[in-house]
């Protein structure tokens, strides 16, 4: 039997409602529900989890320290393994994406260098014509120059513009714990109070995890995704430049 099942069973045997527990323990009902569902990520940090477990256990007549020990054994190692996997997965993916950009940039610079050398060499060969090829009249040379201007303008298109990802997270009526990883780098982890806005910019992707998805509105590159799930729900998502939204593993 899990910790949450033991808590729920004890409460039901006592005949206490969630409202009764909230009034007696001063623990908000959504945190009581989270503990009974083993969704300890919803609670704002390990210190709160252990404190709430002791208070709730005392109310139910259970051994609080025993529940805290079980929590440490079952969930601390699991959380460490999850974070290790999350940190490893994006690395190989990003490495593959970075290489083509470098190759395209080198190709563009090489083409630009050849163009400068060609123009400079033509002026030295026939300085009076300022770049006109030998044996070609002035009228013909205008045609050649006009045609040659098109490849020069197209060279700027060799390297695509990188739009990136612009994410805005707005925490509404209730606070929410969240973790944000931008391009493989963990940039934020903590609890955000209501009526606060967090903004993050990434080059290729942004990974987010919310402890209370019903309190966080999400906007990516101007597109409004609203709430990713309901109040008290734990949600993990990945937003990339190519794909608007995907479910993350774990």
C-alpha positions as CSV (number, residue, x, y, z in Angstrom):
1,X,0.0,0.0,0.0
2,X,1.4,3.4,-1.0
3,X,1.6,6.4,1.3
4,X,-1.3,8.1,-0.3
5,X,-3.5,5.0,-0.2
6,X,-2.7,4.6,3.6
7,X,-3.7,8.3,4.2
8,X,-6.9,8.1,2.2
9,X,-7.9,4.8,3.8
10,X,-7.3,6.2,7.3
11,X,-9.4,9.3,6.6
12,X,-12.3,7.3,5.1
13,X,-12.3,5.0,8.1
14,X,-12.4,8.0,10.4
15,X,-15.3,9.4,8.3
16,X,-13.6,12.8,7.8
17,X,-14.2,14.8,4.7
18,X,-11.5,16.8,3.0
19,X,-13.1,20.0,4.4
20,X,-12.9,18.6,7.9
21,X,-9.2,17.8,7.4
22,X,-8.5,21.3,6.0
23,X,-10.2,23.0,8.9
24,X,-8.4,20.9,11.5
25,X,-4.9,20.8,10.1
26,X,-4.9,24.1,8.2
27,X,-3.5,22.2,5.2
28,X,-5.2,23.3,1.9
29,X,-7.5,20.7,0.4
30,X,-5.6,20.5,-2.9
31,X,-2.4,19.5,-0.9
32,X,-4.4,16.9,1.0
33,X,-5.6,15.5,-2.3
34,X,-2.1,15.5,-3.7
35,X,-0.7,13.6,-0.8
36,X,-3.5,11.0,-1.0
37,X,-2.6,10.6,-4.7
38,X,1.1,10.3,-4.1
39,X,1.5,13.5,-6.2
40,X,4.1,15.1,-3.9
41,X,5.5,17.3,-6.7
42,X,2.4,19.5,-6.3
43,X,3.6,20.5,-2.8
44,X,6.0,23.4,-2.7
45,X,9.2,21.5,-1.8
46,X,10.4,18.6,0.3
47,X,10.3,20.6,3.6
48,X,6.5,21.2,3.1
49,X,6.0,17.5,2.1
50,X,7.5,16.2,5.3
51,X,5.8,18.8,7.5
52,X,2.4,18.2,6.0
53,X,2.9,14.4,6.3
54,X,3.6,14.7,10.0
55,X,0.6,17.0,10.6
56,X,-1.8,14.9,8.5
57,X,-0.5,11.7,10.2
58,X,-1.1,13.1,13.6
59,X,-4.6,14.1,12.7
60,X,-5.3,10.5,11.4
61,X,-3.6,8.8,14.3
62,X,-0.8,7.4,12.2
63,X,3.0,7.4,12.8
64,X,4.3,10.6,11.0
65,X,8.0,9.8,11.2
66,X,7.4,6.4,9.6
67,X,5.6,8.0,6.7
68,X,8.4,10.6,6.3
69,X,11.0,7.8,6.2
70,X,8.9,5.9,3.5
71,X,8.7,9.1,1.5
72,X,12.5,9.6,1.6
73,X,13.1,6.0,0.5
74,X,10.5,5.9,-2.3
75,X,10.5,9.4,-3.8
76,X,13.9,11.0,-3.2
77,X,15.8,8.4,-5.3
78,X,13.1,8.4,-7.9
79,X,13.3,12.2,-8.3
80,X,17.1,12.1,-8.6
81,X,16.8,9.5,-11.3
82,X,14.1,11.5,-13.2
83,X,16.2,14.7,-13.1
84,X,19.3,12.8,-14.4
85,X,17.3,11.4,-17.3
86,X,15.9,14.8,-18.2
87,X,19.4,16.3,-18.2
88,X,20.8,13.6,-20.4
89,X,18.1,13.3,-23.1
90,X,18.3,16.8,-24.6
91,X,22.1,16.7,-25.1
92,X,22.4,14.3,-28.1
93,X,19.3,16.0,-29.7
94,X,20.8,19.5,-29.5
95,X,24.2,18.3,-30.7
96,X,22.7,17.1,-33.9
97,X,20.9,20.3,-34.5
98,X,23.8,22.6,-33.9
99,X,26.2,21.0,-36.5
100,X,24.2,22.0,-39.6
101,X,24.1,25.7,-38.6
102,X,27.9,25.8,-38.3
103,X,28.2,24.1,-41.8
104,X,25.8,26.6,-43.4
105,X,27.6,29.5,-41.8
106,X,31.0,28.4,-43.1
107,X,29.5,27.8,-46.6
108,X,28.0,31.3,-46.7
109,X,31.3,33.0,-45.6
110,X,33.2,31.0,-48.3
111,X,30.9,32.1,-51.0
112,X,31.1,35.7,-49.9
113,X,34.9,35.6,-49.9
114,X,34.9,34.2,-53.5
115,X,32.6,36.9,-54.6
116,X,34.9,39.6,-53.2
117,X,38.0,38.1,-54.8
118,X,36.2,37.8,-58.2
119,X,35.1,41.5,-58.2
120,X,38.5,42.7,-57.1
121,X,40.3,40.6,-59.8
122,X,38.0,41.9,-62.5
123,X,38.8,45.5,-61.6
124,X,42.6,44.8,-61.8
125,X,42.4,43.0,-65.1
126,X,40.4,45.8,-66.8
127,X,40.4,48.9,-64.6
128,X,38.9,51.2,-67.3
129,X,35.7,49.2,-67.5
130,X,35.4,48.7,-63.6
131,X,34.6,45.1,-63.6
132,X,33.6,44.6,-67.3
133,X,34.9,41.3,-68.8
134,X,37.4,41.6,-71.8
135,X,35.9,41.6,-75.2
136,X,32.3,42.5,-74.0
137,X,30.8,45.9,-75.0
138,X,29.3,48.3,-72.4
139,X,25.8,47.3,-73.4
140,X,26.4,43.6,-73.0
141,X,28.2,44.2,-69.7
142,X,25.1,45.9,-68.2
143,X,23.2,42.7,-68.9
144,X,25.8,40.6,-67.2
145,X,25.9,42.9,-64.2
146,X,22.1,42.8,-63.8
147,X,22.0,39.0,-64.0
148,X,24.9,38.8,-61.5
149,X,23.1,40.9,-59.0
150,X,20.5,38.1,-58.4
151,X,22.9,35.5,-57.0
152,X,24.4,38.1,-54.7
153,X,21.0,38.9,-53.2
154,X,20.2,35.2,-52.8
155,X,23.4,34.5,-51.0
156,X,21.9,36.1,-47.9
157,X,19.3,33.3,-47.9
158,X,21.8,30.5,-47.5
159,X,21.8,30.8,-43.8
160,X,18.1,30.6,-42.5
161,X,17.0,33.0,-39.8
162,X,16.8,31.3,-36.4
163,X,13.5,32.4,-34.9
164,X,14.0,30.7,-31.5
165,X,11.4,30.3,-28.8
166,X,9.8,33.1,-26.7
167,X,7.8,31.7,-23.7
168,X,5.7,33.7,-21.2
169,X,4.3,32.0,-18.1
170,X,1.6,33.9,-16.2
171,X,0.7,32.6,-12.7
172,X,-2.9,33.5,-12.0
173,X,-5.1,32.9,-8.9
174,X,-2.9,30.3,-7.1
175,X,0.8,29.8,-6.8
176,X,2.6,27.0,-8.6
177,X,5.9,25.2,-8.4
178,X,7.7,25.0,-11.7
179,X,10.9,23.9,-13.3
180,X,12.2,25.3,-16.7
181,X,15.0,23.9,-18.8
182,X,16.1,26.1,-21.8
183,X,18.3,24.4,-24.4
184,X,19.6,21.8,-21.9
185,X,20.3,24.3,-19.2
186,X,18.1,24.4,-16.1
187,X,17.3,28.1,-15.7
188,X,14.6,28.2,-13.0
189,X,13.1,25.9,-10.3
190,X,10.9,27.1,-7.5
191,X,7.4,28.3,-6.4
192,X,5.9,31.3,-8.2
193,X,3.3,33.4,-6.3
194,X,0.0,34.4,-8.0
195,X,-0.1,37.4,-10.3
196,X,3.6,37.0,-11.4
197,X,4.9,36.6,-14.9
198,X,8.0,34.6,-16.0
199,X,9.6,35.0,-19.4
200,X,12.1,32.7,-21.0
201,X,13.9,32.7,-24.4
202,X,15.4,29.7,-26.1
203,X,17.1,28.9,-29.4
204,X,15.8,25.4,-30.0
205,X,13.5,24.2,-27.2
206,X,12.1,24.8,-23.7
207,X,11.1,22.0,-21.3
208,X,8.7,22.9,-18.5
209,X,7.1,21.1,-15.6
210,X,4.3,22.6,-13.5
211,X,3.1,21.3,-10.1
212,X,-0.2,23.1,-10.5
213,X,-1.0,23.4,-14.2
214,X,-4.4,25.0,-13.6
215,X,-2.7,28.1,-12.2
216,X,-0.2,28.8,-15.1
217,X,-1.2,30.3,-18.5
218,X,1.3,29.5,-21.3
219,X,2.1,31.7,-24.3
220,X,4.8,30.6,-26.9
221,X,5.9,32.8,-29.8
222,X,2.7,34.8,-29.5
223,X,0.4,31.7,-29.5
224,X,-1.8,31.4,-26.4
225,X,-2.0,27.8,-25.1
226,X,-3.9,28.8,-21.9
227,X,-3.8,26.3,-19.1
228,X,-2.1,22.9,-20.0
229,X,-4.3,21.1,-17.4
230,X,-6.6,21.6,-14.4
231,X,-5.8,22.8,-10.9
232,X,-3.4,20.6,-8.8
233,X,-2.4,18.6,-11.9
234,X,1.3,17.9,-12.5
235,X,2.2,18.5,-16.2
236,X,5.4,18.2,-18.2
237,X,5.8,19.6,-21.8
238,X,8.4,20.3,-24.4
239,X,8.0,23.3,-26.7
240,X,10.4,23.4,-29.8
241,X,10.9,25.7,-32.7
242,X,9.5,23.2,-35.2
243,X,6.8,21.5,-33.1
244,X,4.4,23.8,-31.2
245,X,3.9,21.4,-28.3
246,X,4.7,17.8,-27.4
247,X,4.3,15.6,-24.3
248,X,7.6,15.0,-22.6
249,X,8.6,11.7,-21.2
250,X,8.7,11.1,-17.4
